[in-house]
Amino acid sequence: TRAELLATFTGPELAALIDEGCIIASAEDFSWELEQQVMSFPEAMWDSIVYRNWVRGVFVIVKVVEDRERECVLLRVNDEE
């Protein structure tokens, strides 16, 4: 399941938070560590690094659904919107 897959990446503690209404946020020291890793890549690649969304990220789980066909969605959020 997705929850099991998520647990392999994040550990069972974070996977257990995947429930409607939960808020997940990145700690400052974790964000700093990720920023250091991102900056080790050429600047042209920074926007394409997948885990950048965890840097100072806050996520609200609004809906949890059963596994279905695999889909890929790119979501960009700008300060301008």
C-alpha positions, 0 to 999 in steps of 0.5 A: 500500500502507499502507507507501507511505501511511505514508511520505507522512505520516512519511517513508521512515525511519519507514515502513521500521521497520514490521516485526514486532518493531520498536519505534518511540518518539517523541523528547522534542523531537518530543513537546514540539512536538506538545504545543504544537500540541495545546495551541493547540486548545480543551481540549475537543478535546484527546482527539479530536486524532489525533496525540496518541498520538505524544506520548511514544508507544512502539509495538511492531509485533507483526504486519504484514499485507497490505492488506485492507478499510479498517477503523477501530478506536479503542483507548484505554489507561488507567493504570487497566487 
